[in-house]
């Protein structure tokens, strides 16, 4: 295994741990409060905190299982509603309108990985909410994936944007850039390409074309 692959795996693990630290930490804090709290009303609030933290942790784990892991149990393809539910889970209470434009037929795992990792990048970028359009369809011998974000402010890390538009090696590997690097790696593995276009200051389009994953679409 090369040093680059070790660094890549380490950065993905760091990203997962970073995103899970807050809800898991809140859960632990809630248990400590519950052990000492005697006020009935306050205990109800603590239980609400525990429920929210558990739900957030479960949603993030479900998302990362599909986005970073092998998504075992789904075979070669994943039902689109699983991908949609995973994305909705990481949006939490953020005011993002999701416009899902993908048919019901199963999606190849490589396509799902790209959709979820691009969605993760754009959800992070929509810090004040906005609209997120997600589409995926067969195109000739391949699959076209497109995600469009629109909002008053779209804040994408400069290194993430560089990795998506210029390819692997265009920016340093960090826990923040790891999802973008994974998108490039999965696209390359499936004979595809990744694109990014800033249409206006309030509009961003990202996507990919895969040539080697079409056989799992019917």
C-alpha positions as a printed Julia matrix, in Angstrom:
218×3 Matrix{Float64}:
   0.0    0.0     0.0
   1.42   3.4    -0.96
   1.83   6.33    1.41
  -0.81   8.24   -0.59
  -3.39   5.52    0.04
  -2.58   5.46    3.74
  -2.96   9.25    3.9
  -6.22   9.05    1.96
  -7.69   6.44    4.32
  -6.48   8.45    7.32
  -8.13  11.64    6.06
 -11.45   9.87    5.41
 -11.33   8.42    8.92
 -10.53  11.88   10.31
 -13.5   13.38    8.49
 -15.84  10.69    9.8
 -14.58  11.11   13.37
 -14.81  14.9    13.14
 -18.44  14.8    12.03
 -19.42  12.22   14.66
 -17.59  13.85   17.56
 -20.22  16.51   18.23
 -23.38  14.31   18.39
 -21.6   11.49   20.24
 -20.1   14.0    22.68
 -23.52  15.55   23.24
 -24.92  12.09   23.95
 -22.22  11.44   26.55
 -22.81  14.84   28.16
 -26.53  14.14   28.27
 -25.96  10.86   30.11
 -23.82  12.66   32.69
 -26.5   15.3    33.21
 -29.19  12.65   33.52
 -27.27  10.85   36.26
 -27.22  13.98   38.45
 -30.42  15.78   37.48
 -33.46  15.39   39.75
 -35.76  18.05   38.31
 -38.48  16.33   36.25
 -38.74  19.08   33.63
 -34.99  19.2    33.15
 -34.82  15.42   32.81
 -37.35  15.62   29.96
 -35.11  18.16   28.22
 -32.11  15.89   28.71
 -34.0   12.96   27.2
 -34.83  15.17   24.21
 -31.12  15.96   23.89
 -30.24  12.26   24.03
 -32.84  11.41   21.39
 -31.62  14.17   19.08
 -27.96  13.19   19.51
 -28.7    9.52   18.88
 -30.7   10.34   15.76
 -27.96  12.64   14.42
 -25.28  10.01   15.06
 -27.33   7.31   13.33
 -27.99   9.55   10.31
 -24.31  10.39    9.92
 -23.26   6.74   10.24
 -25.82   5.73    7.62
 -24.53   8.43    5.31
 -20.84   7.59    5.74
 -21.53   3.88    5.31
 -22.77   4.61    1.79
 -20.44   7.52    1.0
 -17.14   6.12    2.3
 -17.76   2.41    2.91
 -18.57  -0.6     0.77
 -22.35  -0.35    1.39
 -22.55  -4.05    2.12
 -25.96  -5.65    1.81
 -26.97  -3.81   -1.35
 -25.18  -5.94   -3.94
 -23.86  -4.04   -6.97
 -26.56  -1.37   -6.88
 -28.26   0.82   -4.28
 -31.93   1.91   -4.24
 -32.06   5.67   -4.92
 -34.32   6.26   -1.91
 -31.49   5.02    0.34
 -29.17   7.66   -1.1
 -31.86  10.33   -0.79
 -32.58   9.43    2.84
 -28.87   9.53    3.65
 -28.54  13.04    2.21
 -31.65  14.26    4.02
 -30.16  12.87    7.23
 -27.03  15.05    7.08
 -29.04  18.17    6.28
 -30.47  18.01    9.81
 -32.4   21.23   10.49
 -30.51  23.3     7.92
 -32.97  25.17    5.63
 -32.02  23.4     2.4
 -34.63  22.56   -0.22
 -33.74  19.22   -1.82
 -34.95  18.73   -5.4
 -34.41  15.01   -6.09
 -34.54  14.26   -9.83
 -33.51  10.6    -9.92
 -35.71   7.73  -11.06
 -36.52   4.69   -8.92
 -34.21   2.21  -10.67
 -31.16   1.06   -8.63
 -27.96   3.08   -8.97
 -24.47   1.57   -9.34
 -22.42   1.94   -6.16
 -19.8    4.17   -7.84
 -22.54   6.61   -8.88
 -23.98   6.61   -5.36
 -20.56   7.34   -3.84
 -20.07  10.29   -6.15
 -23.57  11.65   -5.53
 -23.21  11.41   -1.75
 -19.73  12.92   -1.57
 -20.66  15.8    -3.85
 -23.83  16.3    -1.78
 -21.71  16.38    1.39
 -19.54  19.11   -0.12
 -22.53  21.19   -1.19
 -24.46  20.75    2.06
 -21.37  22.03    3.88
 -21.22  24.95    1.42
 -24.86  25.98    1.98
 -24.13  27.42    5.41
 -27.28  29.56    5.4
 -29.47  27.17    3.48
 -30.54  27.26   -0.14
 -31.62  24.83   -2.84
 -29.88  21.63   -3.88
 -30.87  19.88   -7.13
 -29.59  16.32   -7.69
 -29.94  14.39  -10.92
 -28.53  11.19  -12.4
 -29.38   9.45  -15.68
 -28.08   7.15  -18.38
 -26.33   8.9   -21.25
 -25.22   6.72  -24.14
 -22.76   4.21  -22.74
 -22.35   5.96  -19.43
 -24.02   7.75  -16.52
 -24.27  11.5   -16.03
 -24.45  12.93  -12.5
 -25.23  16.58  -11.8
 -25.71  18.52   -8.57
 -26.69  22.18   -8.62
 -26.62  24.46   -5.59
 -28.23  27.88   -5.41
 -28.12  30.23   -2.43
 -27.22  33.74   -1.35
 -23.89  32.37   -0.12
 -22.12  29.23   -1.32
 -18.89  28.72    0.63
 -16.76  25.96   -0.86
 -13.25  25.5     0.5
 -10.75  26.69   -2.14
  -8.78  23.42   -2.05
 -11.98  21.37   -2.42
 -13.0   23.46   -5.42
  -9.52  23.09   -6.93
  -9.59  19.3    -6.51
 -12.97  19.0    -8.2
 -12.11  21.28  -11.11
  -8.46  20.32  -11.69
  -8.2   16.73  -10.47
  -6.21  14.72   -7.92
  -2.98  16.33   -6.82
  -4.31  19.86   -7.34
  -4.52  20.45   -3.57
  -3.23  19.0    -0.33
  -4.96  15.98    1.19
  -6.85  16.93    4.35
  -9.99  15.72    6.11
 -11.85  18.56    4.37
 -10.63  17.7     0.86
 -10.91  13.9     1.26
 -14.51  13.69   -0.13
 -13.45  15.6    -3.25
 -10.43  13.33   -3.68
 -12.71  10.29   -3.33
 -15.0   11.65   -6.05
 -12.03  12.01   -8.39
 -10.72   8.53   -7.53
 -14.09   6.8    -8.06
 -14.64   8.67  -11.35
 -11.18   7.71  -12.61
 -11.74   4.08  -11.59
 -14.88   4.02  -13.74
 -13.42   5.73  -16.8
 -15.09   9.02  -15.92
 -14.45  12.69  -15.41
 -15.5   15.3   -12.83
 -16.56  18.85  -13.54
 -17.27  22.03  -11.58
 -18.71  25.28  -12.9
 -19.47  28.49  -11.04
 -22.31  29.91  -13.07
 -22.83  32.98  -10.86
 -21.74  33.95   -7.31
 -24.99  32.38   -6.08
 -24.97  29.26   -8.27
 -22.63  26.27   -8.43
 -22.8   23.16  -10.62
 -20.77  20.0    -9.95
 -21.03  16.6   -11.54
 -19.42  13.6   -13.16
 -19.7   11.35  -16.18
 -18.99   7.64  -15.61
 -18.34   5.19  -18.43
 -17.67   1.98  -16.54
 -20.66   1.7   -14.19
 -23.59   1.64  -16.64
 -24.0   -2.16  -16.64
 -25.7   -2.07  -13.24
 -28.41   0.3   -14.44
 -31.36  -1.34  -16.16
